Amino acid sequence: MGKIILRLDRMMVERKMSLNELAERVGISNVNLSKIKNNRVTAIRFSTLAAICEVLDCEAGDILEFQKE
């Protein structure tokens, strides 16, 4: 079975945005955003994903990647 990999770190580098700035603009804690960035979550709310995409001016597919096992 495959899995979804979060590539938030790559998008943050492309947009030159720090964890602290993104967390503040999205409205979530640094700790929770760090977990998302480092792929330590098993779920993410669509509202959080939408807010991240809005701030980073990207599509969900720019952050989410399917990886076959």
BABAKOL-476894 format. One record per residue (C-alpha): residue number from 1; y, x, z negated. Coordinates in steps of 0.5 Angstrom, whole numbers, plus 500, padded with zeros to 3 digits. Layout:
BEGIN
i | Y | X | Z
NUM | Y | X | Z
...
REM end
This chain:
BEGIN
i | Y | X | Z
1 | 500 | 500 | 500
2 | 507 | 503 | 502
3 | 513 | 503 | 497
4 | 520 | 502 | 498
5 | 525 | 508 | 496
6 | 532 | 508 | 495
7 | 536 | 513 | 498
8 | 543 | 511 | 494
9 | 544 | 519 | 493
10 | 544 | 520 | 500
11 | 549 | 515 | 502
12 | 554 | 517 | 496
13 | 554 | 524 | 499
14 | 556 | 521 | 505
15 | 561 | 517 | 502
16 | 563 | 523 | 498
17 | 563 | 518 | 492
18 | 561 | 520 | 485
19 | 556 | 516 | 480
20 | 562 | 515 | 475
21 | 566 | 512 | 481
22 | 561 | 508 | 484
23 | 559 | 505 | 477
24 | 566 | 503 | 476
25 | 567 | 500 | 482
26 | 560 | 496 | 482
27 | 561 | 494 | 475
28 | 554 | 497 | 472
29 | 553 | 502 | 467
30 | 552 | 509 | 469
31 | 545 | 509 | 466
32 | 543 | 503 | 470
33 | 546 | 506 | 477
34 | 543 | 513 | 475
35 | 536 | 510 | 475
36 | 537 | 506 | 481
37 | 540 | 513 | 484
38 | 534 | 517 | 482
39 | 529 | 512 | 484
40 | 527 | 510 | 477
41 | 527 | 502 | 478
42 | 522 | 497 | 480
43 | 527 | 492 | 482
44 | 534 | 491 | 484
45 | 538 | 485 | 484
46 | 541 | 482 | 491
47 | 547 | 482 | 487
48 | 547 | 489 | 485
49 | 545 | 491 | 492
50 | 550 | 487 | 495
51 | 556 | 490 | 491
52 | 553 | 497 | 492
53 | 553 | 496 | 500
54 | 560 | 493 | 499
55 | 563 | 499 | 496
56 | 560 | 504 | 500
57 | 561 | 500 | 506
58 | 554 | 500 | 509
59 | 548 | 496 | 510
60 | 542 | 495 | 505
61 | 538 | 498 | 510
62 | 542 | 505 | 509
63 | 540 | 505 | 502
64 | 533 | 502 | 502
65 | 527 | 506 | 506
66 | 520 | 503 | 507
67 | 515 | 509 | 506
68 | 507 | 508 | 508
69 | 502 | 511 | 503
REM end
